[in-house]
Amino acid sequence: CTVHTDRGSQFRSRKFVGALHRHSMVGSMGRVGACGDNAAMESFFSLLQKNVLNRHAWTTREELRIAIVTWIERTYHRRRRQDGLGRLTPIEYETIMTTTATQAA
């Protein structure tokens, strides 16, 4: 698991870095002065918060994990059009790029 953060001092602290290592996670930080670096992830997590996390009280981590994966696979990847992909969904974009690459080969 990769945890992407901004360059805030709380994310560079020994305590935070130690927690990442204890939980077998890798830290990732945006570049200095690149405000758009985190924009895509912040948008994603905002949608995740509104559409999954705030809608139900989860009794187990496994239930929450399944709900998150289901939302990503059924809704986010299949229905949400993204500007960075020419207003295509990730599934549509992947299909076009795979077909184009196959035809080129």
Biopython code that builds the backbone (N, CA, C, O; Angstrom):
import numpy as np
from Bio.PDB.StructureBuilder import StructureBuilder

atoms = [
    (1, "CYS", "N", (0.851, -1.173, 0.000)),
    (1, "CYS", "CA", (0.000, 0.000, 0.000)),
    (1, "CYS", "C", (0.896, 1.236, 0.000)),
    (1, "CYS", "O", (1.881, 1.299, 0.736)),
    (2, "THR", "N", (0.553, 2.200, -0.819)),
    (2, "THR", "CA", (1.288, 3.458, -0.889)),
    (2, "THR", "C", (0.416, 4.568, -0.326)),
    (2, "THR", "O", (-0.750, 4.700, -0.698)),
    (3, "VAL", "N", (0.981, 5.363, 0.572)),
    (3, "VAL", "CA", (0.275, 6.494, 1.156)),
    (3, "VAL", "C", (0.861, 7.761, 0.545)),
    (3, "VAL", "O", (2.014, 8.104, 0.804)),
    (4, "HIS", "N", (0.059, 8.461, -0.275)),
    (4, "HIS", "CA", (0.535, 9.674, -0.935)),
    (4, "HIS", "C", (0.075, 10.884, -0.137)),
    (4, "HIS", "O", (-1.113, 11.026, 0.153)),
    (5, "THR", "N", (1.014, 11.758, 0.218)),
    (5, "THR", "CA", (0.690, 12.938, 1.021)),
    (5, "THR", "C", (1.330, 14.169, 0.415)),
    (5, "THR", "O", (2.122, 14.091, -0.525)),
    (6, "ASP", "N", (0.962, 15.317, 0.984)),
    (6, "ASP", "CA", (1.676, 16.529, 0.608)),
    (6, "ASP", "C", (2.965, 16.579, 1.433)),
    (6, "ASP", "O", (3.296, 15.605, 2.109)),
    (7, "ARG", "N", (3.683, 17.677, 1.390)),
    (7, "ARG", "CA", (4.972, 17.746, 2.054)),
    (7, "ARG", "C", (4.882, 18.324, 3.470)),
    (7, "ARG", "O", (5.866, 18.853, 3.985)),
    (8, "GLY", "N", (3.732, 18.227, 4.085)),
    (8, "GLY", "CA", (3.559, 18.731, 5.442)),
    (8, "GLY", "C", (4.491, 18.043, 6.424)),
    (8, "GLY", "O", (4.808, 16.863, 6.278)),
    (9, "SER", "N", (4.922, 18.793, 7.422)),
    (9, "SER", "CA", (5.887, 18.257, 8.391)),
    (9, "SER", "C", (5.351, 17.044, 9.140)),
    (9, "SER", "O", (6.119, 16.167, 9.532)),
    (10, "GLN", "N", (4.039, 16.990, 9.341)),
    (10, "GLN", "CA", (3.469, 15.836, 10.046)),
    (10, "GLN", "C", (3.684, 14.547, 9.267)),
    (10, "GLN", "O", (3.762, 13.475, 9.867)),
    (11, "PHE", "N", (3.781, 14.628, 7.943)),
    (11, "PHE", "CA", (3.973, 13.433, 7.116)),
    (11, "PHE", "C", (5.438, 13.050, 6.962)),
    (11, "PHE", "O", (5.752, 11.969, 6.463)),
    (12, "ARG", "N", (6.342, 13.942, 7.395)),
    (12, "ARG", "CA", (7.775, 13.630, 7.335)),
    (12, "ARG", "C", (8.320, 13.264, 8.712)),
    (12, "ARG", "O", (9.503, 12.951, 8.850)),
    (13, "SER", "N", (7.469, 13.302, 9.718)),
    (13, "SER", "CA", (7.920, 13.030, 11.086)),
    (13, "SER", "C", (8.344, 11.568, 11.261)),
    (13, "SER", "O", (7.872, 10.680, 10.551)),
    (14, "ARG", "N", (9.231, 11.343, 12.207)),
    (14, "ARG", "CA", (9.691, 9.968, 12.485)),
    (14, "ARG", "C", (8.531, 9.074, 12.922)),
    (14, "ARG", "O", (8.479, 7.893, 12.578)),
    (15, "LYS", "N", (7.607, 9.652, 13.683)),
    (15, "LYS", "CA", (6.471, 8.877, 14.170)),
    (15, "LYS", "C", (5.605, 8.376, 13.004)),
    (15, "LYS", "O", (5.207, 7.211, 12.971)),
    (16, "PHE", "N", (5.323, 9.268, 12.053)),
    (16, "PHE", "CA", (4.498, 8.891, 10.901)),
    (16, "PHE", "C", (5.228, 7.877, 10.015)),
    (16, "PHE", "O", (4.642, 6.877, 9.601)),
    (17, "VAL", "N", (6.496, 8.134, 9.727)),
    (17, "VAL", "CA", (7.287, 7.219, 8.896)),
    (17, "VAL", "C", (7.399, 5.854, 9.575)),
    (17, "VAL", "O", (7.328, 4.820, 8.911)),
    (18, "GLY", "N", (7.573, 5.853, 10.900)),
    (18, "GLY", "CA", (7.623, 4.600, 11.647)),
    (18, "GLY", "C", (6.319, 3.826, 11.539)),
    (18, "GLY", "O", (6.327, 2.604, 11.392)),
    (19, "ALA", "N", (5.191, 4.543, 11.611)),
    (19, "ALA", "CA", (3.879, 3.896, 11.485)),
    (19, "ALA", "C", (3.711, 3.276, 10.096)),
    (19, "ALA", "O", (3.158, 2.184, 9.960)),
    (20, "LEU", "N", (4.189, 3.975, 9.075)),
    (20, "LEU", "CA", (4.134, 3.401, 7.724)),
    (20, "LEU", "C", (4.891, 2.081, 7.663)),
    (20, "LEU", "O", (4.385, 1.084, 7.148)),
    (21, "HIS", "N", (6.097, 2.088, 8.189)),
    (21, "HIS", "CA", (6.927, 0.875, 8.150)),
    (21, "HIS", "C", (6.306, -0.266, 8.962)),
    (21, "HIS", "O", (6.332, -1.417, 8.527)),
    (22, "ARG", "N", (5.747, 0.045, 10.143)),
    (22, "ARG", "CA", (5.116, -0.986, 10.970)),
    (22, "ARG", "C", (3.967, -1.673, 10.261)),
    (22, "ARG", "O", (3.699, -2.854, 10.485)),
    (23, "HIS", "N", (3.287, -0.923, 9.400)),
    (23, "HIS", "CA", (2.114, -1.467, 8.697)),
    (23, "HIS", "C", (2.432, -1.862, 7.255)),
    (23, "HIS", "O", (1.527, -2.052, 6.443)),
    (24, "SER", "N", (3.711, -1.982, 6.948)),
    (24, "SER", "CA", (4.173, -2.401, 5.610)),
    (24, "SER", "C", (3.635, -1.501, 4.500)),
    (24, "SER", "O", (3.199, -1.982, 3.454)),
    (25, "MET", "N", (3.672, -0.200, 4.738)),
    (25, "MET", "CA", (3.231, 0.768, 3.737)),
    (25, "MET", "C", (4.420, 1.579, 3.253)),
    (25, "MET", "O", (5.451, 1.655, 3.922)),
    (26, "VAL", "N", (4.267, 2.176, 2.096)),
    (26, "VAL", "CA", (5.312, 3.003, 1.508)),
    (26, "VAL", "C", (4.800, 4.435, 1.443)),
    (26, "VAL", "O", (3.658, 4.672, 1.049)),
    (27, "GLY", "N", (5.634, 5.381, 1.826)),
    (27, "GLY", "CA", (5.253, 6.782, 1.761)),
    (27, "GLY", "C", (5.593, 7.372, 0.404)),
    (27, "GLY", "O", (6.593, 6.999, -0.208)),
    (28, "SER", "N", (4.767, 8.286, -0.064)),
    (28, "SER", "CA", (4.985, 8.976, -1.328)),
    (28, "SER", "C", (4.595, 10.429, -1.119)),
    (28, "SER", "O", (3.546, 10.717, -0.543)),
    (29, "MET", "N", (5.439, 11.350, -1.588)),
    (29, "MET", "CA", (5.141, 12.776, -1.441)),
    (29, "MET", "C", (5.194, 13.463, -2.785)),
    (29, "MET", "O", (5.964, 13.085, -3.668)),
    (30, "GLY", "N", (4.361, 14.480, -2.923)),
    (30, "GLY", "CA", (4.381, 15.276, -4.136)),
    (30, "GLY", "C", (5.630, 16.149, -4.186)),
    (30, "GLY", "O", (6.319, 16.331, -3.182)),
    (31, "ARG", "N", (5.904, 16.676, -5.355)),
    (31, "ARG", "CA", (7.063, 17.562, -5.534)),
    (31, "ARG", "C", (6.798, 18.914, -4.874)),
    (31, "ARG", "O", (5.649, 19.300, -4.659)),
    (32, "VAL", "N", (7.866, 19.617, -4.560)),
    (32, "VAL", "CA", (7.751, 20.955, -3.983)),
    (32, "VAL", "C", (7.131, 21.885, -5.013)),
    (32, "VAL", "O", (7.568, 21.919, -6.164)),
    (33, "GLY", "N", (6.115, 22.641, -4.607)),
    (33, "GLY", "CA", (5.489, 23.627, -5.480)),
    (33, "GLY", "C", (4.553, 23.061, -6.531)),
    (33, "GLY", "O", (4.091, 23.803, -7.398)),
    (34, "ALA", "N", (4.262, 21.778, -6.481)),
    (34, "ALA", "CA", (3.368, 21.173, -7.473)),
    (34, "ALA", "C", (1.991, 20.989, -6.843)),
    (34, "ALA", "O", (1.642, 19.894, -6.403)),
    (35, "CYS", "N", (1.214, 22.069, -6.805)),
    (35, "CYS", "CA", (-0.075, 22.016, -6.117)),
    (35, "CYS", "C", (-1.054, 21.065, -6.790)),
    (35, "CYS", "O", (-1.944, 20.538, -6.124)),
    (36, "GLY", "N", (-0.916, 20.832, -8.080)),
    (36, "GLY", "CA", (-1.819, 19.925, -8.778)),
    (36, "GLY", "C", (-1.499, 18.464, -8.545)),
    (36, "GLY", "O", (-2.270, 17.581, -8.919)),
    (37, "ASP", "N", (-0.356, 18.214, -7.924)),
    (37, "ASP", "CA", (0.111, 16.848, -7.707)),
    (37, "ASP", "C", (-0.901, 16.006, -6.939)),
    (37, "ASP", "O", (-1.145, 14.853, -7.294)),
    (38, "ASN", "N", (-1.483, 16.564, -5.905)),
    (38, "ASN", "CA", (-2.406, 15.821, -5.060)),
    (38, "ASN", "C", (-3.867, 16.000, -5.466)),
    (38, "ASN", "O", (-4.745, 15.350, -4.898)),
    (39, "ALA", "N", (-4.140, 16.859, -6.426)),
    (39, "ALA", "CA", (-5.523, 17.196, -6.757)),
    (39, "ALA", "C", (-6.337, 15.970, -7.160)),
    (39, "ALA", "O", (-7.478, 15.822, -6.724)),
    (40, "ALA", "N", (-5.775, 15.097, -7.976)),
    (40, "ALA", "CA", (-6.517, 13.906, -8.417)),
    (40, "ALA", "C", (-6.840, 12.993, -7.244)),
    (40, "ALA", "O", (-7.956, 12.482, -7.142)),
    (41, "MET", "N", (-5.868, 12.785, -6.356)),
    (41, "MET", "CA", (-6.109, 11.913, -5.204)),
    (41, "MET", "C", (-7.093, 12.545, -4.224)),
    (41, "MET", "O", (-7.929, 11.848, -3.649)),
    (42, "GLU", "N", (-6.999, 13.860, -4.031)),
    (42, "GLU", "CA", (-7.934, 14.525, -3.136)),
    (42, "GLU", "C", (-9.359, 14.426, -3.680)),
    (42, "GLU", "O", (-10.306, 14.242, -2.914)),
    (43, "SER", "N", (-9.511, 14.547, -4.985)),
    (43, "SER", "CA", (-10.820, 14.399, -5.606)),
    (43, "SER", "C", (-11.346, 12.974, -5.415)),
    (43, "SER", "O", (-12.508, 12.778, -5.061)),
    (44, "PHE", "N", (-10.482, 11.981, -5.651)),
    (44, "PHE", "CA", (-10.870, 10.586, -5.481)),
    (44, "PHE", "C", (-11.319, 10.312, -4.048)),
    (44, "PHE", "O", (-12.378, 9.723, -3.829)),
    (45, "PHE", "N", (-10.510, 10.741, -3.066)),
    (45, "PHE", "CA", (-10.846, 10.466, -1.671)),
    (45, "PHE", "C", (-12.086, 11.228, -1.214)),
    (45, "PHE", "O", (-12.817, 10.757, -0.343)),
    (46, "SER", "N", (-12.326, 12.397, -1.791)),
    (46, "SER", "CA", (-13.546, 13.132, -1.477)),
    (46, "SER", "C", (-14.774, 12.346, -1.943)),
    (46, "SER", "O", (-15.756, 12.218, -1.211)),
    (47, "LEU", "N", (-14.704, 11.823, -3.169)),
    (47, "LEU", "CA", (-15.807, 11.003, -3.682)),
    (47, "LEU", "C", (-15.973, 9.719, -2.878)),
    (47, "LEU", "O", (-17.098, 9.308, -2.591)),
    (48, "LEU", "N", (-14.867, 9.086, -2.514)),
    (48, "LEU", "CA", (-14.926, 7.868, -1.697)),
    (48, "LEU", "C", (-15.596, 8.162, -0.363)),
    (48, "LEU", "O", (-16.439, 7.393, 0.100)),
    (49, "GLN", "N", (-15.220, 9.272, 0.250)),
    (49, "GLN", "CA", (-15.795, 9.668, 1.541)),
    (49, "GLN", "C", (-17.312, 9.843, 1.431)),
    (49, "GLN", "O", (-18.067, 9.324, 2.254)),
    (50, "LYS", "N", (-17.750, 10.586, 0.396)),
    (50, "LYS", "CA", (-19.177, 10.876, 0.229)),
    (50, "LYS", "C", (-19.991, 9.639, -0.150)),
    (50, "LYS", "O", (-21.107, 9.450, 0.334)),
    (51, "ASN", "N", (-19.429, 8.807, -1.010)),
    (51, "ASN", "CA", (-20.201, 7.701, -1.577)),
    (51, "ASN", "C", (-20.093, 6.377, -0.834)),
    (51, "ASN", "O", (-20.928, 5.494, -1.029)),
    (52, "VAL", "N", (-19.081, 6.224, 0.014)),
    (52, "VAL", "CA", (-18.919, 4.952, 0.721)),
    (52, "VAL", "C", (-18.806, 5.166, 2.228)),
    (52, "VAL", "O", (-19.620, 4.654, 2.997)),
    (53, "LEU", "N", (-17.810, 5.911, 2.636)),
    (53, "LEU", "CA", (-17.487, 5.991, 4.062)),
    (53, "LEU", "C", (-18.570, 6.656, 4.906)),
    (53, "LEU", "O", (-18.809, 6.236, 6.038)),
    (54, "ASN", "N", (-19.223, 7.676, 4.378)),
    (54, "ASN", "CA", (-20.233, 8.406, 5.155)),
    (54, "ASN", "C", (-21.625, 7.786, 5.095)),
    (54, "ASN", "O", (-22.555, 8.309, 5.709)),
    (55, "ARG", "N", (-21.783, 6.698, 4.378)),
    (55, "ARG", "CA", (-23.123, 6.137, 4.174)),
    (55, "ARG", "C", (-23.474, 4.958, 5.064)),
    (55, "ARG", "O", (-24.622, 4.515, 5.082)),
    (56, "HIS", "N", (-22.500, 4.447, 5.800)),
    (56, "HIS", "CA", (-22.766, 3.218, 6.543)),
    (56, "HIS", "C", (-21.759, 3.087, 7.688)),
    (56, "HIS", "O", (-20.618, 3.536, 7.576)),
    (57, "ALA", "N", (-22.188, 2.473, 8.776)),
    (57, "ALA", "CA", (-21.265, 2.154, 9.878)),
    (57, "ALA", "C", (-20.771, 0.728, 9.652)),
    (57, "ALA", "O", (-21.562, -0.215, 9.682)),
    (58, "TRP", "N", (-19.503, 0.572, 9.432)),
    (58, "TRP", "CA", (-18.931, -0.731, 9.096)),
    (58, "TRP", "C", (-18.563, -1.482, 10.366)),
    (58, "TRP", "O", (-17.955, -0.914, 11.273)),
    (59, "THR", "N", (-18.930, -2.764, 10.434)),
    (59, "THR", "CA", (-18.640, -3.549, 11.641)),
    (59, "THR", "C", (-17.273, -4.221, 11.572)),
    (59, "THR", "O", (-16.659, -4.484, 12.606)),
    (60, "THR", "N", (-16.791, -4.501, 10.359)),
    (60, "THR", "CA", (-15.471, -5.118, 10.231)),
    (60, "THR", "C", (-14.673, -4.416, 9.134)),
    (60, "THR", "O", (-15.236, -3.771, 8.250)),
    (61, "ARG", "N", (-13.369, -4.555, 9.213)),
    (61, "ARG", "CA", (-12.493, -3.997, 8.172)),
    (61, "ARG", "C", (-12.757, -4.682, 6.833)),
    (61, "ARG", "O", (-12.664, -4.053, 5.779)),
    (62, "GLU", "N", (-13.082, -5.959, 6.878)),
    (62, "GLU", "CA", (-13.344, -6.715, 5.650)),
    (62, "GLU", "C", (-14.581, -6.179, 4.935)),
    (62, "GLU", "O", (-14.573, -6.050, 3.711)),
    (63, "GLU", "N", (-15.642, -5.864, 5.677)),
    (63, "GLU", "CA", (-16.836, -5.267, 5.069)),
    (63, "GLU", "C", (-16.495, -3.952, 4.390)),
    (63, "GLU", "O", (-16.933, -3.690, 3.270)),
    (64, "LEU", "N", (-15.716, -3.130, 5.069)),
    (64, "LEU", "CA", (-15.307, -1.839, 4.520)),
    (64, "LEU", "C", (-14.451, -2.038, 3.274)),
    (64, "LEU", "O", (-14.633, -1.342, 2.275)),
    (65, "ARG", "N", (-13.522, -2.982, 3.330)),
    (65, "ARG", "CA", (-12.648, -3.254, 2.178)),
    (65, "ARG", "C", (-13.476, -3.654, 0.961)),
    (65, "ARG", "O", (-13.244, -3.163, -0.144)),
    (66, "ILE", "N", (-14.440, -4.545, 1.166)),
    (66, "ILE", "CA", (-15.297, -4.999, 0.068)),
    (66, "ILE", "C", (-16.122, -3.833, -0.488)),
    (66, "ILE", "O", (-16.274, -3.708, -1.703)),
    (67, "ALA", "N", (-16.649, -2.987, 0.387)),
    (67, "ALA", "CA", (-17.442, -1.840, -0.062)),
    (67, "ALA", "C", (-16.595, -0.874, -0.884)),
    (67, "ALA", "O", (-17.063, -0.352, -1.896)),
    (68, "ILE", "N", (-15.364, -0.632, -0.466)),
    (68, "ILE", "CA", (-14.481, 0.277, -1.203)),
    (68, "ILE", "C", (-14.137, -0.300, -2.571)),
    (68, "ILE", "O", (-14.244, 0.391, -3.584)),
    (69, "VAL", "N", (-13.725, -1.563, -2.601)),
    (69, "VAL", "CA", (-13.368, -2.200, -3.875)),
    (69, "VAL", "C", (-14.572, -2.237, -4.809)),
    (69, "VAL", "O", (-14.437, -1.972, -6.004)),
    (70, "THR", "N", (-15.730, -2.559, -4.282)),
    (70, "THR", "CA", (-16.949, -2.609, -5.099)),
    (70, "THR", "C", (-17.249, -1.235, -5.682)),
    (70, "THR", "O", (-17.558, -1.128, -6.869)),
    (71, "TRP", "N", (-17.165, -0.186, -4.879)),
    (71, "TRP", "CA", (-17.421, 1.174, -5.366)),
    (71, "TRP", "C", (-16.423, 1.558, -6.450)),
    (71, "TRP", "O", (-16.807, 2.126, -7.473)),
    (72, "ILE", "N", (-15.154, 1.255, -6.239)),
    (72, "ILE", "CA", (-14.136, 1.595, -7.238)),
    (72, "ILE", "C", (-14.413, 0.867, -8.545)),
    (72, "ILE", "O", (-14.414, 1.479, -9.613)),
    (73, "GLU", "N", (-14.646, -0.431, -8.463)),
    (73, "GLU", "CA", (-14.812, -1.233, -9.676)),
    (73, "GLU", "C", (-16.149, -1.013, -10.380)),
    (73, "GLU", "O", (-16.195, -1.007, -11.610)),
    (74, "ARG", "N", (-17.227, -0.832, -9.636)),
    (74, "ARG", "CA", (-18.550, -0.687, -10.258)),
    (74, "ARG", "C", (-18.877, 0.742, -10.653)),
    (74, "ARG", "O", (-19.521, 0.968, -11.677)),
    (75, "THR", "N", (-18.450, 1.697, -9.865)),
    (75, "THR", "CA", (-18.843, 3.082, -10.102)),
    (75, "THR", "C", (-17.704, 3.928, -10.636)),
    (75, "THR", "O", (-17.809, 4.496, -11.723)),
    (76, "TYR", "N", (-16.623, 4.018, -9.890)),
    (76, "TYR", "CA", (-15.551, 4.953, -10.236)),
    (76, "TYR", "C", (-14.923, 4.613, -11.579)),
    (76, "TYR", "O", (-14.764, 5.500, -12.418)),
    (77, "HIS", "N", (-14.562, 3.358, -11.808)),
    (77, "HIS", "CA", (-13.895, 2.971, -13.046)),
    (77, "HIS", "C", (-14.842, 2.834, -14.231)),
    (77, "HIS", "O", (-14.423, 3.012, -15.375)),
    (78, "ARG", "N", (-16.091, 2.527, -13.982)),
    (78, "ARG", "CA", (-16.995, 2.233, -15.092)),
    (78, "ARG", "C", (-17.901, 3.391, -15.492)),
    (78, "ARG", "O", (-18.349, 3.444, -16.637)),
    (79, "ARG", "N", (-18.186, 4.325, -14.573)),
    (79, "ARG", "CA", (-19.147, 5.387, -14.885)),
    (79, "ARG", "C", (-18.562, 6.795, -14.895)),
    (79, "ARG", "O", (-19.046, 7.659, -15.627)),
    (80, "ARG", "N", (-17.540, 7.034, -14.102)),
    (80, "ARG", "CA", (-17.042, 8.399, -13.930)),
    (80, "ARG", "C", (-16.133, 8.811, -15.078)),
    (80, "ARG", "O", (-15.070, 8.222, -15.276)),
    (81, "ARG", "N", (-16.547, 9.813, -15.829)),
    (81, "ARG", "CA", (-15.740, 10.326, -16.939)),
    (81, "ARG", "C", (-14.666, 11.249, -16.380)),
    (81, "ARG", "O", (-14.927, 12.039, -15.472)),
    (82, "GLN", "N", (-13.463, 11.147, -16.925)),
    (82, "GLN", "CA", (-12.342, 11.911, -16.390)),
    (82, "GLN", "C", (-11.740, 12.811, -17.464)),
    (82, "GLN", "O", (-11.482, 12.380, -18.587)),
    (83, "ASP", "N", (-11.523, 14.069, -17.093)),
    (83, "ASP", "CA", (-10.955, 15.042, -18.029)),
    (83, "ASP", "C", (-9.599, 14.601, -18.556)),
    (83, "ASP", "O", (-9.302, 14.778, -19.737)),
    (84, "GLY", "N", (-8.779, 14.030, -17.689)),
    (84, "GLY", "CA", (-7.444, 13.605, -18.087)),
    (84, "GLY", "C", (-7.436, 12.471, -19.098)),
    (84, "GLY", "O", (-6.404, 12.181, -19.703)),
    (85, "LEU", "N", (-8.582, 11.828, -19.284)),
    (85, "LEU", "CA", (-8.699, 10.728, -20.250)),
    (85, "LEU", "C", (-9.591, 11.118, -21.427)),
    (85, "LEU", "O", (-10.154, 10.256, -22.102)),
    (86, "GLY", "N", (-9.713, 12.429, -21.666)),
    (86, "GLY", "CA", (-10.539, 12.881, -22.782)),
    (86, "GLY", "C", (-12.020, 12.641, -22.564)),
    (86, "GLY", "O", (-12.742, 12.321, -23.508)),
    (87, "ARG", "N", (-12.484, 12.791, -21.326)),
    (87, "ARG", "CA", (-13.880, 12.591, -20.930)),
    (87, "ARG", "C", (-14.355, 11.157, -21.118)),
    (87, "ARG", "O", (-15.550, 10.915, -21.287)),
    (88, "LEU", "N", (-13.429, 10.210, -21.090)),
    (88, "LEU", "CA", (-13.770, 8.790, -21.131)),
    (88, "LEU", "C", (-13.695, 8.230, -19.719)),
    (88, "LEU", "O", (-13.041, 8.803, -18.848)),
    (89, "THR", "N", (-14.370, 7.105, -19.499)),
    (89, "THR", "CA", (-14.191, 6.405, -18.226)),
    (89, "THR", "C", (-12.875, 5.636, -18.314)),
    (89, "THR", "O", (-12.406, 5.364, -19.419)),
    (90, "PRO", "N", (-12.269, 5.281, -17.185)),
    (90, "PRO", "CA", (-11.037, 4.492, -17.245)),
    (90, "PRO", "C", (-11.194, 3.196, -18.038)),
    (90, "PRO", "O", (-10.268, 2.788, -18.739)),
    (91, "ILE", "N", (-12.359, 2.541, -17.936)),
    (91, "ILE", "CA", (-12.588, 1.292, -18.674)),
    (91, "ILE", "C", (-12.632, 1.573, -20.177)),
    (91, "ILE", "O", (-12.040, 0.828, -20.958)),
    (92, "GLU", "N", (-13.326, 2.642, -20.596)),
    (92, "GLU", "CA", (-13.377, 2.990, -22.017)),
    (92, "GLU", "C", (-11.986, 3.314, -22.552)),
    (92, "GLU", "O", (-11.604, 2.865, -23.633)),
    (93, "TYR", "N", (-11.236, 4.096, -21.783)),
    (93, "TYR", "CA", (-9.884, 4.476, -22.191)),
    (93, "TYR", "C", (-8.987, 3.253, -22.330)),
    (93, "TYR", "O", (-8.255, 3.126, -23.312)),
    (94, "GLU", "N", (-9.043, 2.364, -21.361)),
    (94, "GLU", "CA", (-8.228, 1.146, -21.398)),
    (94, "GLU", "C", (-8.597, 0.280, -22.602)),
    (94, "GLU", "O", (-7.719, -0.282, -23.256)),
    (95, "THR", "N", (-9.880, 0.174, -22.892)),
    (95, "THR", "CA", (-10.328, -0.618, -24.039)),
    (95, "THR", "C", (-9.799, -0.039, -25.348)),
    (95, "THR", "O", (-9.311, -0.779, -26.202)),
    (96, "ILE", "N", (-9.893, 1.270, -25.507)),
    (96, "ILE", "CA", (-9.403, 1.925, -26.723)),
    (96, "ILE", "C", (-7.894, 1.747, -26.858)),
    (96, "ILE", "O", (-7.394, 1.408, -27.930)),
    (97, "MET", "N", (-7.174, 1.979, -25.757)),
    (97, "MET", "CA", (-5.706, 1.878, -25.815)),
    (97, "MET", "C", (-5.254, 0.440, -26.059)),
    (97, "MET", "O", (-4.274, 0.223, -26.771)),
    (98, "THR", "N", (-5.934, -0.533, -25.494)),
    (98, "THR", "CA", (-5.573, -1.951, -25.696)),
    (98, "THR", "C", (-5.834, -2.330, -27.154)),
    (98, "THR", "O", (-5.015, -3.005, -27.777)),
    (99, "THR", "N", (-6.975, -1.897, -27.699)),
    (99, "THR", "CA", (-7.307, -2.202, -29.093)),
    (99, "THR", "C", (-6.292, -1.547, -30.033)),
    (99, "THR", "O", (-5.833, -2.181, -30.983)),
    (100, "THR", "N", (-5.941, -0.293, -29.778)),
    (100, "THR", "CA", (-4.972, 0.431, -30.600)),
    (100, "THR", "C", (-3.608, -0.253, -30.553)),
    (100, "THR", "O", (-2.951, -0.399, -31.584)),
    (101, "ALA", "N", (-3.181, -0.671, -29.365)),
    (101, "ALA", "CA", (-1.889, -1.336, -29.224)),
    (101, "ALA", "C", (-1.893, -2.690, -29.937)),
    (101, "ALA", "O", (-0.885, -3.085, -30.523)),
    (102, "THR", "N", (-3.021, -3.400, -29.889)),
    (102, "THR", "CA", (-3.126, -4.696, -30.558)),
    (102, "THR", "C", (-3.070, -4.518, -32.084)),
    (102, "THR", "O", (-2.422, -5.299, -32.780)),
    (103, "GLN", "N", (-3.748, -3.495, -32.590)),
    (103, "GLN", "CA", (-3.732, -3.242, -34.021)),
    (103, "GLN", "C", (-2.346, -2.821, -34.514)),
    (103, "GLN", "O", (-1.956, -3.146, -35.636)),
    (104, "ALA", "N", (-1.606, -2.097, -33.672)),
    (104, "ALA", "CA", (-0.260, -1.647, -34.047)),
    (104, "ALA", "C", (0.727, -2.801, -34.098)),
    (104, "ALA", "O", (1.715, -2.751, -34.832)),
    (105, "ALA", "N", (0.456, -3.843, -33.314)),
    (105, "ALA", "CA", (1.378, -4.989, -33.252)),
    (105, "ALA", "C", (1.203, -5.920, -34.385)),
    (105, "ALA", "O", (1.904, -6.927, -34.471)),
]
sb = StructureBuilder()
sb.init_structure("model")
sb.init_model(0)
sb.init_chain("A")
sb.init_seg("    ")
for serial, (resi, resn, name, xyz) in enumerate(atoms, 1):
    if name == "N":
        sb.init_residue(resn, " ", resi, " ")
    sb.init_atom(name, np.array(xyz, "f"), 0.0, 1.0, " ", f" {name:<3s}", serial, name[0])
structure = sb.get_structure()
